[in-house]
Amino acid sequence: MTSSVHHFHGAGQISNVNSSNDGVMVTQTTTVVLPAEALRSAADTPANGLVHLLQPNARFTGRQRELAALREALTAERPGPGAATVVVHGLGGVGKSTLALQYAQSFRTAYDLVWWIDASSPGGVEEALTGIARRLSPAWAGTARPPELAAWALAWLQHHTGWLLVYDDVEDPALLEPFLGSLTRGHHLVTTRLADDWDTLGAASDGALLALDVLPHEQATELLWSWVAEWDGSDGSRWEAGQLARELGGLPLALEQAGAYLRRTRTTVAGYRRRLGLRPSGAPTRRDPQRTVARVWQVTLAAVAGDDPVAADLLHALAWLDADGCPRDLVSRLAPDELAADDALGVLHAYSMIGYAWRDVRVHRLVQGALRAEALAARPPGGAPRGRREAERAVLAAVHPAGREQERDTAELTRLAGQVRALAATDPGDDSDPAVFTLYAATALLLEAEGQSVRALPLYEAYDAQIRHGFGPDHEFALVAGSALARVHLATGRPEQALGLLEPLLERSLRVHGPGHLTTLNLRSSLADAHQACGRAERAVEEYERAAADSRDALGPDHPRTFSLLSDLAGAHGSLGRADQAIAIYEGLLGREAAVTGDEHLPPGMLRINALRLRNNLAGAYENVGRYRRAVALYQEALAGLEELCGPEHPDTLSCLSNLGYAHESAGDLEPAGRIYRDVLAQRAAALGEEHPDTLLSRSNLAYLCLTTGDVGTGLDLCRTVLAQRTGVLGPESPDTLVSLSMLASAHAAAGEPELALPLFEQTLRLRLEVLGPDHPDTLRSRGNLAAVHHRLGDHRRAVLRFEEVLAAQERLLGPESRDTVLSRNNLASACRAAGDLERARSLITTVLEQRTRLLGPDHPDTLGSRATLARVDEASGDLDRAVEGYRAALAGLTGAVGPDHPTAALVADLLAAALRTRDAPGTRP
């Protein structure tokens, strides 16, 4: 078993290291670190009946059976620890949100906290979480950034029970996965148009799927009649209302708007039916709710325009803004003055064309869709659809201080980010104001700086599309915009999409600028990052090499960009097990660090911090080739510098200390390794909390060390604890959670329970296939783990077949000499030996021994382990003298490298003793 280490590179953040049976070192990224007092306040702050909801519908009719079903599903006893979740799905306009709101209002006293969440787009849940933090902890929230606020709210929800979260209008179930997986102590209520794809989140099996249909005819008639009866209670009108309800297909939104029109205008139901152009024999349009709503809306809008032309114009502008909340002060900018805006809103509300949510104005999405479709159909060629320019001008005027068009009000930009995102989601037309596209980019950068990359992504997409349309795909602005979009795809876990963008961008930049231009270098570096994220480390090395060479030729060897590209190249070599190449690059960089020049200005002290990071990286490279004393010395040097510059409890300092512990463990110094792991674990638990990802990382390291030292019982307990915590905090399909699942399987194997390990390894493989795909290195490691457990169970032929499949894939994807590939070749040799195919085993292990000697050196523990494996083949072949010689050489090397008490050295000592007993037993020799 071997492990690879991810270290930090260039000016990036220091990396945490987590050992696992996969041979994977997991690097935590985008981790929000809350101060200990904030975490304590999250646990101690009461909710006191906090409720954040929309304005209820006073005319709620029927649905009593559905309300009861919701309550029963959410409060039923559950077989496991999963979240209580109900998904209400159905057509647009069928009343899903109304039902959810009625449930929340009806049972609000049963909860300590009720929170309504617009989940229609990426980032909506995170935005709602920040609102929870601001309401529960206003003093602390005033100085915190959105990611910290969201983290605080998650911590609060994880510590408390008795809460209800309502996720309204979910369009992508995957967006809820981290929240349904980590928040298990309350109730989740979801509304969506989607009937499928919920089983992957556990909602189908662990919760409930509630299909909401249109209203039955009697209830639909009753709802419509409630608008009419107060002024026309005749039997004839009652009959006409029943016919209209049937013709509108029982769609609650259409019924509500029709009823509001009838009450406002005092039109007879029969007359209204004639205006709609409906006939008693007409077929219901329930399969196309937007057509139904559009038909009702056209009649209503004509009446609105007659009552108040400003109201009609305002509604058309609202169609292009955020349906789930446009601030009243922004709405006022859409009218001649505030009084006209108030009058217009009153008219629209009377016709049920808008709703109110706190201080915001809401427009139903179906109404928006009908308005947009009509405006787009009627717009002049190349012109803007009705209301679009007015919406854009209102947002621009709010963001730019009066008379200072070149400046932006950052606070306003933050507040109106949802409006900007709504504008970006629709086609602006050919004669758009360029200032709007600049606004997209500014808002995207702001959201990204606040850690909300998911919400920034559609803004970058819109900005990229408009820049390419306006300037052409080869313009510098288009190359930069595309690069930014690719970067956010990478940050949000979409490396394949990033690759699809970066490859043509790089080709265009090479054609326009040449290989040494900074834009080209940045694109090639991003392309390498994307290949690395996809598990294509060999391709990443090629791109880094080319970028570093081009930068050296164009900018000089001491330019900061050349420096950072070489550091990235060294890290890529290290990920492939090419420690010699990584060491040579890192040592060269350390020798030239004082000579770095260029136009990039580094903050005070950053140059020294980068030098300390390079020492950490170099230490990891030394560790990979078995130069443990040098690795420990460099880690200690980097640690001392980080303690001085950042403090002993800084996350970077603790990560470097953890790396030092791993170096001690690799060297066989298990006592100091355990002491360091426990120290880091205690400090992280105190500062960050017991369930913070960094704390779980330290606990995982300690679990692995316990398994290494033979304390299998403690290791098993720790593995179970970490798996449960990571499942709750990160979700069941997080890469870190899957590492813990694999470690638990390894712990059972180490405990002599391979029959328990096998289903866990199979589960890990299944999840990695779903999450990462068949060619990702982690997936291939899972296949190797499964082969190893078959080997341990004595099914050697099956193990051989599985190892062959893994080895072939790794040779194709990672190269013949990557560390994973060599490890699989070593494992295949062992399986062949056990299966009796000694010639093939000898050929394979001889190749491994040659590769490890050349790549890692003759004294590396992995090389010495391969020497011992060759001795086992000799022993199985009956050549006991040669086997004893091989065992002795391997044991002598291991004793010098890691000490006689290291588990690997102890195993080889046992093999040597057994071989000597067999060789020297009476009657063994002729």
Residue pairs with C-beta under 8 A, 6 or more apart in sequence:
1 21
1 23
1 823
2 23
2 819
2 823
2 862
3 19
3 20
3 23
3 24
3 25
4 23
4 24
4 25
4 574
4 575
4 577
4 624
4 819
4 820
5 17
5 25
5 574
5 620
5 623
5 624
5 659
5 662
6 15
6 17
6 25
6 26
6 27
6 571
6 575
7 15
7 17
7 571
7 574
7 616
7 617
7 620
7 621
7 659
8 14
8 15
8 613
8 616
8 617
9 564
9 567
9 568
9 570
9 571
9 613
9 617
10 563
10 564
10 567
10 568
10 610
10 613
11 564
11 602
11 606
11 609
11 610
11 613
12 613
13 652
14 613
14 616
14 642
14 651
14 652
14 655
14 656
15 27
15 28
15 655
16 26
16 27
16 28
16 655
16 658
16 694
16 697
17 25
17 27
17 655
17 658
17 659
17 662
17 701
18 24
18 25
18 26
18 697
18 700
18 701
18 736
18 739
19 25
19 662
19 665
19 700
19 701
19 704
19 705
20 26
20 700
20 704
20 739
20 742
20 743
20 746
21 704
21 742
21 743
21 745
21 746
21 785
22 739
22 742
22 778
22 781
22 782
22 785
23 781
23 819
23 820
23 823
24 739
24 777
24 778
24 781
26 697
26 735
26 736
26 739
28 693
28 694
28 697
28 736
30 451
30 491
31 651
31 693
31 694
32 147
32 148
32 150
32 151
32 451
33 651
33 687
33 688
33 692
33 694
34 42
34 148
34 151
34 152
34 155
34 688
34 689
34 692
35 687
36 686
36 687
36 688
36 689
38 140
38 144
38 148
38 152
39 155
39 688
39 689
39 692
41 137
41 140
41 152
42 137
42 152
42 153
42 155
42 156
42 159
43 155
43 156
43 159
45 136
45 137
45 156
46 112
47 112
47 113
47 136
47 160
47 162
47 163
48 112
49 108
49 109
49 111
49 112
49 113
50 112
50 113
50 114
50 115
50 135
50 136
51 104
51 108
51 113
51 114
51 115
52 114
52 115
52 116
52 131
52 132
52 135
53 101
53 104
53 105
53 108
53 114
53 116
53 166
54 97
54 101
54 116
54 355
54 357
54 362
55 355
55 356
55 357
56 101
56 102
56 105
57 98
57 101
57 102
57 256
59 223
59 226
59 227
59 256
59 259
60 98
60 102
61 215
61 219
61 222
61 223
61 226
62 215
62 216
62 219
62 222
62 223
63 95
63 99
63 102
63 219
66 88
66 99
66 210
66 212
67 99
67 102
67 103
67 106
69 208
69 210
70 86
70 88
70 99
70 103
70 189
70 210
71 103
71 107
73 84
73 86
73 207
73 208
73 210
74 84
74 86
74 187
74 189
75 84
76 84
78 84
78 206
79 206
80 206
81 184
81 728
82 184
82 202
82 206
82 207
83 180
83 181
83 183
83 184
83 186
83 187
83 188
83 202
83 206
83 207
84 186
84 187
84 188
84 207
85 180
85 187
85 188
85 189
85 190
85 201
85 202
85 203
85 206
85 207
85 208
86 187
86 188
86 189
86 190
86 203
86 207
86 208
86 209
86 210
87 190
87 191
87 192
87 198
87 203
87 207
87 208
87 209
87 210
88 96
88 99
88 100
88 189
88 190
88 191
88 192
88 210
88 212
89 96
89 191
89 192
89 193
89 194
89 195
89 209
89 210
89 211
89 212
90 96
90 193
90 211
90 212
90 213
91 193
91 214
91 251
91 286
91 289
92 193
92 253
92 289
92 290
92 365
92 366
93 251
93 252
93 253
93 254
93 289
93 292
93 293
93 364
93 366
94 212
94 213
94 214
94 251
94 252
94 253
94 289
95 212
95 215
95 252
95 253
96 169
96 191
96 192
96 212
97 168
97 169
97 191
98 252
99 191
99 212
100 166
100 168
100 189
100 191
101 116
101 166
103 189
104 114
104 116
104 164
104 166
104 189
107 164
108 114
110 162
111 162
111 163
111 164
111 186
111 187
112 160
112 161
112 162
112 163
113 132
113 160
113 162
113 163
113 164
113 186
114 163
114 164
114 166
115 128
115 131
115 132
115 163
115 164
115 165
115 166
116 128
116 166
116 168
117 124
117 125
117 128
117 165
117 166
117 167
117 168
118 124
118 127
118 128
118 168
118 169
118 324
118 325
119 125
119 128
119 167
119 168
119 169
119 170
119 175
119 176
119 190
120 168
120 169
120 170
120 171
120 323
120 324
120 365
121 171
121 421
121 425
121 455
121 458
122 172
122 175
122 454
122 455
122 457
122 458
123 447
123 452
123 454
123 455
124 175
124 455
125 167
125 175
125 176
125 179
126 146
126 147
126 150
126 452
126 454
126 455
127 146
127 418
127 452
127 455
128 165
129 149
129 150
129 153
129 154
130 141
130 146
130 149
130 150
130 153
132 153
132 156
132 157
133 140
133 141
133 144
133 149
133 150
133 152
133 153
133 156
134 141
134 149
136 153
136 156
137 152
140 152
141 149
141 152
144 152
145 450
145 451
146 450
146 451
146 452
147 450
147 451
147 452
154 179
154 182
154 183
155 689
157 163
157 165
157 183
157 185
157 186
158 182
158 183
158 185
158 691
158 728
158 729
159 185
160 185
160 186
161 185
161 186
162 186
163 185
163 186
163 187
164 186
164 187
164 188
164 189
165 179
165 183
165 186
165 187
165 188
165 189
166 189
166 190
166 191
167 176
167 188
167 189
167 190
167 191
168 191
168 324
169 191
169 192
169 193
169 324
169 365
170 176
170 190
170 191
170 192
170 194
171 192
171 193
171 194
173 192
173 194
173 197
173 198
173 200
173 201
173 203
174 200
174 201
175 454
176 188
176 190
176 201
177 200
177 201
177 731
177 733
178 730
178 731
178 734
179 188
180 188
180 201
180 202
180 203
180 731
181 201
181 202
181 727
181 728
181 730
181 731
181 732
181 733
182 728
182 729
182 730
182 731
184 728
188 207
190 203
195 209
195 211
198 204
198 209
199 205
203 209
214 220
214 249
214 250
214 251
214 252
214 286
215 223
215 245
215 250
215 251
215 252
215 255
216 250
217 242
217 245
217 246
217 250
219 250
220 245
220 246
220 248
220 250
220 252
220 255
221 238
221 241
221 242
221 245
223 245
223 252
223 255
223 256
223 259
224 241
224 244
224 245
224 255
224 258
224 259
225 238
225 241
226 259
227 258
227 259
227 260
227 262
227 263
228 237
228 241
228 259
228 262
228 263
228 269
229 238
230 263
231 263
231 266
232 266
232 268
232 269
236 270
237 268
237 269
237 270
240 268
240 269
240 270
240 273
241 269
243 269
243 273
243 280
244 258
244 269
244 272
244 273
244 278
245 255
246 284
247 273
247 276
247 278
247 279
247 280
247 282
247 284
248 254
248 255
248 258
248 284
248 285
248 292
248 296
249 284
249 285
249 286
249 289
249 292
250 284
250 286
251 286
251 289
251 292
251 293
253 289
253 293
253 364
253 366
253 367
254 289
254 292
254 293
254 295
254 296
256 352
257 293
257 296
257 297
257 300
257 351
257 352
257 353
257 367
258 272
258 296
259 352
260 300
260 350
260 351
260 352
260 353
261 267
261 272
261 296
261 299
261 300
261 303
261 351
261 352
262 269
262 272
264 303
264 350
264 351
265 303
267 275
272 299
275 299
276 295
276 296
276 299
277 295
278 295
285 291
285 292
285 295
286 292
289 366
290 366
290 369
290 370
290 373
293 364
293 366
293 367
293 369
293 370
294 370
294 373
294 374
297 353
297 367
297 370
297 371
298 374
300 351
300 353
301 312
301 315
301 353
303 351
304 311
304 312
304 315
304 347
304 348
304 351
304 353
305 311
305 312
307 347
308 343
308 344
308 347
310 335
310 336
310 340
310 341
310 343
310 344
311 343
311 344
311 345
311 347
311 348
313 334
313 335
313 387
313 390
314 331
314 334
314 335
314 341
314 344
314 345
314 348
315 348
315 353
315 354
315 363
315 371
315 387
316 371
316 375
316 386
316 387
316 390
317 334
317 387
317 388
317 390
317 391
317 394
318 326
318 331
318 334
318 354
318 361
318 363
318 368
318 387
318 391
319 363
319 367
319 368
319 371
319 372
319 375
319 387
319 391
320 372
320 387
320 388
320 391
320 392
320 422
320 423
320 426
321 330
321 391
321 395
321 419
321 422
321 423
322 418
322 419
322 421
322 422
323 362
323 363
323 364
323 365
323 368
323 422
324 357
324 360
324 362
324 418
325 357
325 358
325 360
325 361
325 362
325 418
326 360
326 361
326 362
326 363
326 419
327 359
327 360
327 361
327 415
327 416
328 341
328 359
328 360
328 361
329 398
330 394
330 395
330 398
330 416
330 419
331 341
331 345
331 361
332 338
332 341
333 393
333 394
333 397
333 398
334 341
334 390
334 391
334 394
335 341
335 344
345 354
345 361
348 354
349 355
349 356
353 363
353 367
354 361
354 362
354 363
355 361
355 362
355 363
355 364
356 362
371 387
372 385
372 426
375 385
375 386
375 387
375 388
376 385
376 427
378 385
378 386
379 385
379 386
379 429
382 429
382 430
382 431
383 429
383 430
383 431
384 428
384 429
384 431
384 432
385 429
388 426
388 428
388 429
389 433
391 419
391 423
392 423
392 428
392 432
392 433
392 436
393 433
395 416
395 419
395 420
395 423
395 439
396 433
396 435
396 436
396 439
398 409
398 412
398 416
399 408
399 409
399 412
399 413
399 416
399 439
400 407
400 408
400 409
401 407
401 409
405 435
408 442
410 446
413 420
413 439
413 442
413 443
413 446
414 446
414 450
417 443
417 446
417 447
417 455
420 439
420 440
420 443
420 459
421 443
421 455
421 458
421 459
423 436
423 440
424 440
424 458
424 459
424 461
424 462
424 463
425 458
425 462
428 436
428 466
432 466
434 470
437 462
437 463
437 466
437 467
437 470
440 459
440 460
440 462
440 463
440 466
441 459
441 460
441 463
441 481
441 484
443 456
443 459
444 456
444 459
444 460
444 463
444 484
444 488
445 456
447 453
447 455
447 456
447 459
448 456
448 488
448 491
453 488
453 491
453 492
454 492
456 488
457 485
457 488
457 489
457 492
460 481
460 484
460 485
460 488
461 485
463 481
463 484
463 485
464 478
464 481
464 482
464 484
464 485
467 475
467 477
467 478
467 481
468 478
468 481
468 482
471 477
471 478
472 478
473 508
474 508
474 511
474 512
476 512
476 519
479 505
479 508
479 509
479 512
479 519
479 523
480 519
482 501
482 502
482 505
483 502
483 505
483 519
483 522
483 523
483 526
485 501
486 497
486 498
486 501
486 502
486 505
486 526
486 530
487 498
487 526
489 495
489 497
489 498
489 501
490 498
490 526
490 529
490 530
490 533
495 530
495 533
495 534
496 534
498 526
498 530
498 533
499 527
499 530
499 531
499 534
502 523
502 526
502 527
502 530
503 527
505 523
506 520
506 523
506 524
506 527
509 517
509 519
509 520
509 523
510 520
513 519
513 520
514 520
514 554
515 546
515 550
515 553
515 554
516 550
516 551
516 553
516 554
516 555
517 554
518 555
518 561
520 550
521 547
521 550
521 551
521 554
521 561
521 565
524 543
524 546
524 547
524 550
525 543
525 544
525 547
525 565
525 568
527 543
528 539
528 540
528 541
528 543
528 544
528 547
528 568
528 572
529 540
529 568
531 537
531 539
531 540
531 543
532 540
532 572
532 575
534 776
535 772
535 775
535 776
535 777
535 778
535 813
535 814
536 813
537 572
537 575
537 576
537 777
537 814
537 818
538 576
538 813
538 814
538 815
538 818
540 572
541 569
541 572
541 573
541 576
544 565
544 568
544 569
544 572
545 569
547 565
548 562
548 565
548 566
548 569
551 559
551 561
551 562
551 565
552 562
555 561
555 562
555 598
556 562
556 597
557 592
558 592
558 595
558 596
558 597
558 598
559 596
559 597
559 598
560 596
560 597
560 598
560 600
560 602
561 598
561 600
563 589
563 592
563 593
563 596
566 585
566 588
566 589
567 585
567 586
567 589
567 614
567 617
569 585
570 581
570 582
570 585
570 586
570 589
570 617
570 621
571 582
571 617
573 579
573 581
573 582
573 585
574 582
574 617
574 620
574 621
574 624
576 814
576 815
576 817
576 818
576 819
577 624
577 817
577 818
577 819
577 820
577 822
577 855
577 856
578 817
578 855
579 621
579 622
579 624
579 625
579 855
579 856
580 625
580 855
582 617
582 621
582 624
583 618
583 621
583 622
583 625
586 614
586 617
586 618
586 621
587 618
589 614
590 611
590 614
590 615
590 618
593 607
593 610
593 611
593 614
596 607
602 610
605 645
608 641
608 645
609 642
609 645
609 646
611 641
612 637
612 638
612 641
612 642
612 645
613 638
615 634
615 635
615 637
615 638
615 641
616 634
616 635
616 638
616 656
616 659
618 634
619 630
619 631
619 632
619 633
619 634
619 635
619 638
619 659
619 663
620 631
620 659
622 628
622 630
622 631
622 634
623 631
623 662
623 663
623 666
624 856
625 856
625 857
625 860
626 856
626 857
626 859
626 860
626 861
626 862
626 863
626 897
628 663
628 666
628 667
628 897
628 898
629 667
631 663
631 666
631 667
632 660
632 663
632 664
632 667
635 656
635 659
635 660
635 663
636 660
638 656
639 653
639 656
639 657
639 660
642 650
642 652
642 653
642 656
643 653
646 652
646 653
647 653
649 683
649 687
651 694
654 680
654 683
654 684
654 694
657 676
657 679
657 680
658 676
658 677
658 680
658 697
658 698
658 701
660 676
661 672
661 673
661 674
661 675
661 676
661 677
661 680
661 701
662 673
662 701
664 670
664 672
664 673
664 676
665 673
665 705
665 708
666 861
666 898
667 897
667 898
667 899
668 897
668 898
668 899
668 901
668 902
668 905
669 899
670 705
670 708
670 709
670 901
670 902
673 705
674 702
674 705
674 709
677 698
677 701
677 702
677 705
678 702
680 698
680 701
681 695
681 698
681 699
681 701
681 702
684 692
684 694
684 695
684 698
685 692
685 695
685 698
688 694
688 695
689 695
690 725
691 725
691 728
691 729
693 726
693 729
693 730
693 736
696 722
696 725
696 726
696 729
696 736
697 736
699 718
699 721
699 722
699 725
700 718
700 719
700 722
700 739
700 740
700 743
702 718
703 714
703 715
703 718
703 719
703 722
703 743
703 747
704 715
704 743
706 712
706 714
706 715
706 718
707 715
707 719
707 746
707 747
707 750
708 903
709 903
710 903
712 747
712 750
712 751
713 751
715 747
715 750
716 744
716 747
716 748
716 751
719 740
719 743
719 744
719 747
720 744
722 740
722 743
723 737
723 740
723 741
723 743
723 744
726 734
726 736
726 737
726 740
727 737
727 740
730 736
730 737
731 737
732 767
733 767
733 770
733 771
735 771
735 772
735 778
738 764
738 767
738 768
738 771
738 778
741 760
741 763
741 764
741 767
742 760
742 761
742 764
742 782
742 785
744 760
745 756
745 757
745 758
745 760
745 761
745 764
745 785
745 789
746 757
746 785
748 754
748 756
748 757
748 760
749 757
749 788
749 789
749 792
754 789
754 792
754 793
755 793
757 789
757 792
758 786
758 789
758 790
758 793
761 782
761 785
761 786
761 789
762 786
764 782
764 785
765 779
765 782
765 783
765 785
765 786
768 776
768 778
768 779
768 782
769 779
772 778
772 779
773 779
775 809
775 813
777 810
777 813
777 814
777 820
780 806
780 809
780 810
780 813
780 820
780 824
781 820
783 802
783 805
783 806
783 809
784 802
784 803
784 806
784 820
784 823
784 824
784 827
786 802
787 798
787 799
787 802
787 803
787 806
787 827
787 831
788 799
788 827
790 796
790 798
790 799
790 802
791 799
791 827
791 830
791 831
791 834
796 831
796 834
796 835
797 835
799 831
799 834
799 835
800 828
800 831
800 832
800 835
800 837
803 824
803 827
803 828
803 831
804 828
806 824
807 821
807 824
807 825
807 828
810 818
810 820
810 821
810 824
811 821
814 820
814 821
815 821
817 851
817 855
822 848
822 851
822 852
822 855
825 844
825 847
825 848
825 851
826 844
826 845
826 848
826 865
826 866
826 869
828 844
829 840
829 841
829 844
829 845
829 848
829 869
829 873
830 841
830 869
830 872
832 838
832 840
832 841
832 844
833 841
833 869
833 872
833 873
833 876
838 873
838 876
838 877
841 873
841 876
842 870
842 873
842 877
845 866
845 869
845 870
845 873
846 870
848 866
848 869
849 863
849 866
849 867
849 870
852 860
852 862
852 863
852 866
853 863
856 862
856 863
857 863
858 893
859 893
859 896
859 897
860 897
861 894
861 897
861 898
861 902
861 904
863 893
864 890
864 893
864 894
864 897
864 904
864 908
865 890
865 894
865 904
865 908
867 886
867 889
867 890
867 893
868 886
868 887
868 890
868 891
868 907
868 908
868 911
870 886
871 882
871 883
871 884
871 885
871 886
871 887
871 890
871 911
871 915
872 883
872 911
874 880
874 882
874 883
874 886
875 883
875 911
875 915
875 918
880 915
880 918
880 919
880 924
881 919
883 915
884 912
884 915
884 916
884 919
887 908
887 911
887 912
887 915
888 912
890 908
891 905
891 908
891 909
891 912
894 902
894 904
894 905
894 908
895 905
898 904
898 905
899 905
900 906
900 909
918 924
919 925
